[in-house]
Amino acid sequence: MTANSSPFLSASSLDKTFVLHAQGGQQLAVMRGLSLSLAPGECLVLAGRSGIGKSTLLKMVNGNYRVSGGRLTLHFDDGALELSDLPAQAWHRLRRDVIGYVSQFLRVVPRVSAREVVMEPLLARGCDTHDAHQRAETLLARLNLPERLWALAPGTFSGGEQQRVNIARGFIAEHPLLLLDEPTASLDSANRDVVVELIQEAKARGTAMLGIFHDEEVRTRVADRLLPLEGHMLGGTEMPASSAMPVSSESSSATAPSHKESLQ
């Protein structure tokens, strides 16, 4: 699968600098001149050494880190939405309706059951409780989380069990854009296969995905292109901004969704 001619997410000359307030306001530049284009139904995988800043880019797209320079844009059927200066209240709606995030670690409210954690993204949209309940249980069962754990708070679960809850929560709402930060890091081979299936199904329905996968086998199975970050991060080797490399050659027919007006 290769990039659609109409991207859903694009970045142009993206920069990120952190201000170290605890160290006298020193500035630490971590990203410079990064450009990318991500189409509906495509999985673009970030490539580069550990610590280069892959998770930093995902957090910029998710609005956790503000953009220091350049442009970060979502392209809807009814127009483009510039994310670089988006107000905080708009980010809340954007994460609810458009951007999903599967992080490495599960952060949830204590004493909330695993089933409720997974249901929450649907309930936040006003989804019927019974339907959300069923969909959550279907995903938890598919990810081989024992039924006896569904009603328990996941704070005491193992790392792999928590990650499966996190994956179910991330995939249940079927966001148009999904950010994946090492979603298979703590999983055995059987559950890695399930996650690969979920990713392939999401691509088939037009989800655009930006991901980090250190597992080479999983990366090969899900990536349509690789985006090398060397040369765009502090201390890297210079590379052209348009350096995304193709992995496979299937074509995508997915189109960008129409959400812009409701988010502004």
BELHUPE-V112180 format. One record per pair of residues at least 4 apart in sequence whose ideal C-beta (glycine too) atoms are under 6 Angstrom apart, sorted by the first residue. I is the first residue (numbers start at 0). J is the second residue. If there is no record, write none. Layout:
i: [I & I]
j: [J & J]
This chain:
i: [0 & 0 & 0 & 0 & 1 & 2 & 2 & 3 & 3 & 3 & 5 & 6 & 6 & 6 & 6 & 7 & 7 & 7 & 7 & 8 & 8 & 8 & 9 & 9 & 10 & 10 & 10 & 10 & 11 & 11 & 11 & 12 & 12 & 13 & 13 & 14 & 14 & 14 & 14 & 14 & 15 & 15 & 15 & 16 & 16 & 16 & 17 & 18 & 18 & 19 & 28 & 29 & 29 & 30 & 30 & 31 & 32 & 32 & 33 & 34 & 35 & 37 & 37 & 37 & 37 & 38 & 39 & 39 & 39 & 39 & 39 & 40 & 40 & 40 & 40 & 41 & 41 & 42 & 42 & 42 & 42 & 42 & 43 & 43 & 43 & 44 & 44 & 44 & 44 & 44 & 45 & 45 & 45 & 46 & 46 & 47 & 47 & 47 & 51 & 51 & 52 & 53 & 54 & 57 & 57 & 58 & 58 & 59 & 59 & 61 & 61 & 61 & 62 & 66 & 66 & 70 & 71 & 71 & 72 & 72 & 73 & 74 & 74 & 75 & 75 & 75 & 75 & 76 & 76 & 77 & 77 & 77 & 78 & 80 & 85 & 85 & 89 & 92 & 92 & 93 & 93 & 93 & 94 & 95 & 97 & 97 & 97 & 97 & 98 & 98 & 99 & 99 & 99 & 100 & 101 & 101 & 101 & 101 & 101 & 102 & 103 & 103 & 103 & 105 & 105 & 105 & 107 & 107 & 109 & 110 & 111 & 111 & 111 & 112 & 113 & 113 & 113 & 113 & 114 & 114 & 116 & 116 & 117 & 117 & 117 & 117 & 118 & 118 & 118 & 120 & 120 & 121 & 121 & 121 & 122 & 126 & 126 & 134 & 138 & 138 & 139 & 139 & 139 & 142 & 142 & 142 & 143 & 144 & 144 & 153 & 153 & 156 & 156 & 158 & 159 & 159 & 162 & 166 & 170 & 175 & 176 & 177 & 177 & 178 & 179 & 180 & 181 & 182 & 183 & 183 & 183 & 183 & 186 & 186 & 191 & 195 & 195 & 198 & 201 & 205 & 212 & 212 & 218 & 222 & 223 & 223 & 224 & 224 & 224 & 224 & 225 & 226 & 227 & 228 & 229 & 229 & 230 & 230 & 230 & 230 & 238 & 258]
j: [223 & 247 & 249 & 251 & 245 & 38 & 41 & 38 & 39 & 251 & 255 & 36 & 37 & 38 & 74 & 39 & 74 & 207 & 255 & 37 & 73 & 207 & 36 & 72 & 33 & 34 & 35 & 71 & 34 & 69 & 70 & 32 & 69 & 33 & 69 & 30 & 31 & 67 & 68 & 69 & 29 & 30 & 67 & 26 & 28 & 67 & 27 & 24 & 26 & 25 & 233 & 52 & 233 & 52 & 232 & 231 & 231 & 240 & 231 & 240 & 226 & 41 & 43 & 207 & 209 & 251 & 205 & 207 & 253 & 254 & 255 & 202 & 205 & 251 & 253 & 207 & 223 & 202 & 208 & 221 & 222 & 223 & 209 & 224 & 226 & 210 & 212 & 218 & 222 & 225 & 53 & 211 & 226 & 225 & 227 & 51 & 228 & 229 & 228 & 232 & 232 & 211 & 180 & 178 & 180 & 63 & 64 & 64 & 66 & 98 & 100 & 178 & 90 & 71 & 83 & 83 & 82 & 83 & 79 & 81 & 80 & 79 & 255 & 255 & 257 & 258 & 259 & 255 & 257 & 257 & 259 & 260 & 259 & 259 & 89 & 90 & 262 & 96 & 262 & 97 & 98 & 262 & 98 & 123 & 174 & 175 & 176 & 258 & 174 & 176 & 169 & 174 & 177 & 178 & 165 & 166 & 169 & 179 & 182 & 180 & 180 & 181 & 184 & 161 & 164 & 165 & 111 & 116 & 154 & 152 & 115 & 116 & 152 & 150 & 148 & 149 & 153 & 164 & 135 & 149 & 164 & 168 & 135 & 167 & 168 & 171 & 122 & 131 & 135 & 171 & 172 & 126 & 131 & 172 & 131 & 130 & 131 & 171 & 167 & 171 & 144 & 149 & 167 & 163 & 167 & 193 & 190 & 148 & 163 & 161 & 164 & 160 & 161 & 185 & 185 & 186 & 185 & 182 & 197 & 256 & 207 & 206 & 208 & 209 & 210 & 211 & 211 & 194 & 191 & 194 & 214 & 217 & 190 & 191 & 217 & 220 & 221 & 221 & 206 & 253 & 217 & 218 & 222 & 246 & 246 & 247 & 243 & 244 & 245 & 246 & 244 & 243 & 242 & 232 & 235 & 236 & 235 & 236 & 237 & 238 & 242 & 262]
